[in-house]
Amino acid sequence: MYIGGVLGLIGLLTLLFRDGDVAGLPAVGAGIGLLVVGVGLGALGVLRRRAIRRRKIARGEPVPVGNVFERARALPRLLRDVRRGAYTDLPRNRTFLWLLALVYLISPIDILPDLLPIIGVTDDAGVFMWLLTSVSTATGLYLRKEREQLPPTGRRFTDGG
């Protein structure tokens, strides 16, 4: 879904700002092609995500809750609770993998050099998409657990009573 969005955006930007040929194709043709592929991949991603969610609900598995902003606000709480040991549902190595992905994205060293057109950014895009979906899913599950622990008044239980 996200890759479809990125390809669609690249296609749109190609249509709007590119005058010369792109890999031997006219800019309009390349832009329309990328836009169509991007929209198609985005639509397939949405359908796939809905099917996975329905399967998880049917099996009784927990599904993430909250919108993007709620999940972003929950990330510092998640990391704090993981560090304290108060939230054990996140695998121990996950935060290390998140940190490793951030270092990879920031560092100038890549598996595929960024100088290669389109292909050069795919490794960065793949790592970024994994990081984004992994953090989003983890914070959504954390929010679900937080909401399950809320008393009816909307306040969290505390150890002090």
HELIX and SHEET records of a PDB file:
HELIX    1   1 TYR A    2  PHE A   17  1                                  16    
HELIX    2   2 ALA A   27  ARG A   59  1                                  33    
HELIX    3   3 VAL A   68  ARG A   84  1                                  17    
HELIX    4   4 ARG A   94  ILE A  106  1                                  13    
HELIX    5   5 ILE A  119  VAL A  121  5                                   3    
HELIX    6   6 THR A  122  GLU A  148  1                                  27    
END                                                                             
